[in-house]
């Protein structure tokens, strides 16, 4: 009696039929067939984990068309190889149909943002539905994942523009706050600077007054017949000529001419006082 020799690939099972009827399953390795008695290999079925990527277009609750990619990982149940081979002609087409059914039943109840937030819940629903449906055909669902959510191109552009506008608004607020802090600090620094300048001027004037007082007292004690008024007239005239000297050295100075006649120091000092008083009355 003649026999046929064949082999079964690793992680696969061969379906052996005799005269067209199922006879047995052949494990990986050497396969000996009784060909004269009608045995033949009807086909092989893989026991490896397989993956099917399903792209499904649907509409969200806020009327946005979106395409979801669902990756389904599955394998043949080792105890139901007969069902997997004989009961289901095209497992990929069957899985695709169930994925479409679950996705198009779930996503229309959600807004676009919620679809992104609850993609794991959608994947869990797909896995549960497939596990119940495909178990009767000898297939085990390992995992179902939502690997991509792709809205319409115009929707993505609008979402990016909204996000950019929000970020620009936050940046503008931060910039305005920074400028406010700079202005406040600048005002505080200016106030502190003016305060210190005022303190310096006050101390300078105090020193001048104390110096003048000491000079007047010393001058009155050393020169008989002089009065403090005479000393002040002399100091005023000296400062007057110092001012004229400074005005002459700087060509861009604003000069104020005080009319006077060549006379005594007291007459000149009276004219200076009168000129200052008239100028003050004019500006007032």
Beta strands, then each sheet from edge to edge (+ up, - down):
strand 1: 4-8
strand 2: 12-18
strand 3: 21-26
strand 4: 29-33
strand 5: 39-46
strand 6: 50-59
strand 7: 65-76
strand 8: 139-151
sheet 1: 1+ 4-
sheet 2: 3+ 2- 5+
sheet 3: 6+ 7- 8+
end
